[in-house]
Amino acid sequence: MAGRKPFIPTDKQRGMVEALVGLGLPQEEVSLLIINPETGKHIDAKTLRKAFAYELRVGGAKVKAEIARTLFKMATEDKSVSAALFLAKAR
């Protein structure tokens, strides 16, 4: 007897998970937003961790890097004193 087909995430779902994790949503909530097309139901947190391991690891780091890039641009190109002070304190 064959079991259920393994869940295979789409590129759109991968991007969504990475973005939601980057925004700080807990894995339990993220899993509620990912629908398995085989069942029409959301995946569980265990499936989320298995299918989206990379996205769960890098989502937060990518958001932090983008914030740092934006602050650096504000401090250097826009000459924002508050951005420069924040960067100096955060280092």
C-alpha positions as CSV (number, residue, x, y, z in Angstrom):
1,M,0.0,0.0,0.0
2,A,1.5,3.3,-1.1
3,G,1.5,6.2,1.3
4,R,0.8,9.8,0.6
5,K,3.1,11.6,-1.9
6,P,5.7,13.7,-0.3
7,F,5.0,17.4,-0.1
8,I,7.0,19.3,-2.7
9,P,7.1,23.1,-2.2
10,T,6.7,25.5,-5.1
11,D,9.1,28.5,-5.7
12,K,6.2,30.8,-4.6
13,Q,5.8,28.9,-1.3
14,R,9.6,29.0,-0.7
15,G,9.6,32.8,-1.2
16,M,6.5,33.2,1.1
17,V,8.1,31.1,3.9
18,E,11.3,33.0,3.7
19,A,9.5,36.3,3.8
20,L,7.2,35.4,6.7
21,V,10.0,34.0,8.8
22,G,12.0,37.1,8.1
23,L,9.1,39.2,9.4
24,G,9.2,37.1,12.6
25,L,6.1,34.9,12.3
26,P,6.4,31.7,14.3
27,Q,6.8,28.4,12.4
28,E,3.4,27.2,13.7
29,E,1.7,30.2,12.1
30,V,3.7,30.0,8.8
31,S,2.7,26.4,8.4
32,L,-1.0,27.4,8.6
33,L,-0.5,29.5,5.4
34,I,1.1,26.8,3.3
35,I,-1.4,24.6,1.5
36,N,-0.6,21.1,0.4
37,P,-2.2,20.8,-3.1
38,E,-2.5,17.0,-2.6
39,T,-4.8,17.4,0.5
40,G,-6.0,21.0,0.1
41,K,-5.1,21.5,3.8
42,H,-2.3,23.4,5.5
43,I,1.0,21.6,6.3
44,D,2.1,20.9,9.8
45,A,5.1,22.4,11.5
46,K,7.1,19.2,11.0
47,T,6.5,19.2,7.3
48,L,7.4,23.0,7.2
49,R,10.8,22.3,8.9
50,K,11.5,19.4,6.5
51,A,10.4,21.0,3.2
52,F,11.6,24.5,4.0
53,A,14.8,24.0,6.1
54,Y,16.8,26.5,4.0
55,E,14.2,29.2,4.0
56,L,13.7,28.9,7.7
57,R,17.5,29.3,8.2
58,V,18.0,32.3,5.9
59,G,14.7,34.3,6.2
60,G,15.7,36.3,9.2
61,A,19.3,36.8,8.0
62,K,18.1,38.3,4.7
63,V,15.8,40.7,6.4
64,K,18.5,41.9,8.8
65,A,20.9,42.3,5.9
66,E,18.4,44.4,3.9
67,I,17.8,46.6,7.0
68,A,21.5,47.1,7.5
69,R,22.0,48.0,3.8
70,T,19.2,50.5,4.0
71,L,20.5,52.1,7.2
72,F,24.0,52.2,5.6
73,K,22.6,53.9,2.6
74,M,20.7,56.4,4.7
75,A,23.8,57.2,6.8
76,T,26.2,57.6,3.9
77,E,24.2,58.8,0.9
78,D,21.3,60.6,2.6
79,K,23.6,61.9,5.4
80,S,21.1,60.8,8.1
81,V,22.6,61.5,11.5
82,S,20.1,59.2,13.3
83,A,20.8,56.3,10.9
84,A,24.6,56.8,11.4
85,L,24.2,56.9,15.2
86,F,22.0,53.8,15.2
87,L,24.6,51.9,13.0
88,A,27.4,53.0,15.3
89,K,25.6,51.8,18.4
90,A,24.4,48.6,16.9
91,R,27.9,47.5,15.9
